[in-house]
Amino acid sequence: MIRVWRIPFSTNVERVALALGHKGLEVEWVDVPVRDRTAVVELSGQPLVPVLQDGAAVVADSTAILEYLEERHPDPPLYPRDEARRAEATLLIDWFNRVWKKAPNELDRMLDPEERVEARVRAQAEELRRSRDRFEALLADRPYMLGEDFGAVDCAFFPFLKYGVLEVDPEDTEPFHGILADHLALDGGHPRLAAWIHRVDAHPRAE
Ligand SMILES: N[C@@H](CCC(=O)N[C@@H](CS)C(=O)NCC(=O)O)C(=O)O
């Protein structure tokens, strides 16, 4: 049985829940206290969730977990079978993780008054707002981020971009999610991105 360590409302955990749901895999969720990561560190050598354990295998990092699931459980696929198309999926997720996430992460850091630089706040907020155009363009004439099929790119993007349309849960006090909601709100614009959010939201997550 696959086990995954999680905390509530985690974006990176939802990536894995969507991937497991797509593949129809069962999971035993292990809830860890938000402020005590001892068990996660003991298991994986680092404090962040999600962490997956499958027999002797322990995998930290949501993207690495998606790749692990694809290797062990290739059907139904999350990545294109074609080598070049698969590289495109990997590059898009890598861009999202290393480039796109910088703006919300910096805005999150600058919630601390000691870190706050007004010009940087304005620049990063604008960067985040403008990124919506890029996603709108990726969805021209196709239902999912990489084409006709739901896959890893959708799993990786959705838990962040969903805040463009979906309400923040009243019990979710994570400031990072408020930042996403503030700057990604679609407000009736970006109709393809809005439709994609509802489309992906209808996909199953492993429970
Ligand atoms: N690169 C990691 C990032 C994991 C990560 O940032 N996890 C967050 C939850 S979404 C976490 O554990 N945050 C708690 C903390 O920073 O202490 C991944 O993709 O899984």
The ligand as an SDF file (V2000), in Angstrom:
LIG
                    3D

 20 19  0  0  0  0  0  0  0  0999 V2000
    9.3740   21.0840   -3.7680 N   0  0  0  0  0  0  0  0  0  0  0  0
    8.4770   20.5020   -2.8010 C   0  0  0  0  0  0  0  0  0  0  0  0
    7.8970   21.6000   -1.9400 C   0  0  0  0  0  0  0  0  0  0  0  0
    7.0990   21.0210   -0.7970 C   0  0  0  0  0  0  0  0  0  0  0  0
    6.4880   22.0990    0.0850 C   0  0  0  0  0  0  0  0  0  0  0  0
    6.8170   23.2870    0.0020 O   0  0  0  0  0  0  0  0  0  0  0  0
    5.5570   21.6340    0.9140 N   0  0  0  0  0  0  0  0  0  0  0  0
    4.8430   22.5360    1.7820 C   0  0  0  0  0  0  0  0  0  0  0  0
    3.3560   22.2540    1.7240 C   0  0  0  0  0  0  0  0  0  0  0  0
    2.6870   22.6720    0.1360 S   0  0  0  0  0  0  0  0  0  0  0  0
    5.2840   22.3490    3.2020 C   0  0  0  0  0  0  0  0  0  0  0  0
    5.5710   21.2550    3.6510 O   0  0  0  0  0  0  0  0  0  0  0  0
    5.3230   23.4970    3.8910 N   0  0  0  0  0  0  0  0  0  0  0  0
    5.5530   23.5550    5.2820 C   0  0  0  0  0  0  0  0  0  0  0  0
    6.7490   24.3030    5.6620 C   0  0  0  0  0  0  0  0  0  0  0  0
    7.3020   25.0540    4.8320 O   0  0  0  0  0  0  0  0  0  0  0  0
    7.1650   24.1440    6.8240 O   0  0  0  0  0  0  0  0  0  0  0  0
    7.3680   19.7310   -3.5150 C   0  0  0  0  0  0  0  0  0  0  0  0
    7.0790   20.0140   -4.6760 O   0  0  0  0  0  0  0  0  0  0  0  0
    6.7930   18.8050   -2.9070 O   0  0  0  0  0  0  0  0  0  0  0  0
  1  2  1  0
  2  3  1  0
  2 18  1  0
  3  4  1  0
  4  5  1  0
  5  6  2  0
  5  7  1  0
  7  8  1  0
  8  9  1  0
  8 11  1  0
  9 10  1  0
 11 12  2  0
 11 13  1  0
 13 14  1  0
 14 15  1  0
 15 16  2  0
 15 17  1  0
 18 19  2  0
 18 20  1  0
M  END
$$$$
